[in-house]
Amino acid sequence: MVLGTTSGAGKSWLATALCRWYARRGLKVAPYKAQNMSNNARVVPGLGGRTGEIGSAQYFQALAARVQPDVRMNPVLLKPERDTASQVVVLGQVRPDLMAVPWRRRSEQLWPPAREALHELLASHDLVVIEGAGSPAEINLQHSDYVNLRTAQEAQAACLLVTDIDRGGAFAHLYGTHALMPAEVRALVRGFVLNRFRGDAALLAPGPQQLQGLTGVPTVAVLPMWREHGLPEEDGLYDEAAGGGEGLHIAVVAYPRISNLDEFQPLRRLPGVRLTWARTPAQLERADWIVLPGSKHTSGDLAWLRAQGLDAPIRRHVALGRPLLGVCGGLQMLGRALHDPHGVDGSGPGLDLLPLETTFDPEKLLRPGRVGFETLQAPWAELSGLACAGYEIRHGRTRAVGECVPALRNAAGEAIGWQHGPVLGLYAHGLFESPEVLRALFGVSVPALDQVFDGMADFIDRHVEPGVLEGLLTAA
């Protein structure tokens, strides 16, 4: 199990690398995180033949482990809709009944399905790589912390505790976290990991040795800073300027409830592309492309977009014939109107840049599969006729109400994308993860995810003390 001293310490990254490291040794490996809080989600096989959704981090960890992702790998997913409310997804399905349950009582209801999923994975795999959440030392939450404390005890997991040394105070973070954990979980910690270190690791001495003297836990790895590993970030936004300097400037509007932003990771790695996250009009004015990404709360993010004055530069961009792409919630914003008869998201006028109207349905549509582009006009003509993988994850149901060319269809032949001049709206997520799409639009591609996972496994193989990873298999 990978625990962290804080959110963002590197738990997801390290767990993913471990999944590939152990899988390459012939073990049948599964990832697991009892509860994830993220608006980055993927559509995967669920229970009883249904499709479901899990956090993107566990999806990528499953791919790294070379196993089919499924809903048991992230049995509880919380998708924030506003500062004080989140959609609750249990074993891949939305549970509206749990949204109003107070947090501490909700935990008691969520632990049983999470525990059952954990035991099913343990029974059917040689090894389960478990990711914790936040910190296991939140003493105000310990009695309800099933994501770290109960899971660690239930699995009797051999635990690594990782900290981000680039933030400063790493030894204090490790010591304090270790000291504040319950004794029964503290006894499971087998090693400390210093992540994102810059410089000569020899300069850390005698810190690791002193820390071991205080805690009895050795520092088993010092991982150098490595920004370009290629794995999409689990939470938050990437760097403000996240691409290769001069060249094509793509601005992604970063509204508060942005979702599925991990699908833009390939753009961040393309040579000659500069990817930025835009929150002000000035950040949009000189963009070659503008992208309206997915949103967990379309009407709220659209209101925010208008309040920031971003609608005016978007309209100027379109008037100049420059490409504008809307994905899922972004597509819905581009239409004429949002209708919400069931109180799912919110009603109101759209940006009226595509002749579409969207009605929100209480039932979430989750659909993976192949999608195919129709014949498109400039500036999107290079996509014409392409087929690739994609996934749909939405409450909205959209229909054309004016002259609008269907641009994309799913495997059932249903139109899930439309073009009008330079404006393209698509319901399919994940298209930039397709080498065919990248080559068509940019003339280049990026290393496949499988290469990324191998690179991560090689990295920890070099920087974890010899024998430690093998030893964890029998340490608990």
Secondary structure, DSSP 8 states (H G I E B T S, - for coil): -EEESSTTSSHHHHHHHHHHHHHTTT--EEEE-SEEE-S-EEEEE-GGG-EEEEEHHHHHHHHHHTS---GGGS-EEEEEEETTEEEEEETTEE-GGGTTS-HHHHHHHHHHHHHHHHHHHHHHSSEEEEB--S-TT-TTTGGG-IIIIIHHHHHT--EEEEEEGGGS-HHHHHHHHHHHS-HHHHTTEEEEEEEEE-S-GGGGTTHHHHHHHHHS--EEEEEE--TTS----SSS---SB-S-SSSEEEEEE--TTEE-GGGGHHHHTSTTEEEEEE-SHHHHHT-SEEEE-EESSHHHHHHHHHHTT-HHHHHHHHHTT--EEEETHHHHHHSSEEE-TTSSS--EE---SSSEEEEEEEEEEEEEEEEEE----TTSGGGTT-EEEEEEEEEEEEEE-SS-EEEEEETT--EEEEEETTEEEE--B-GGG-HHHHHHHHS-----HHHHHHHHHHHHHHHB-TTHHHHHTTT-
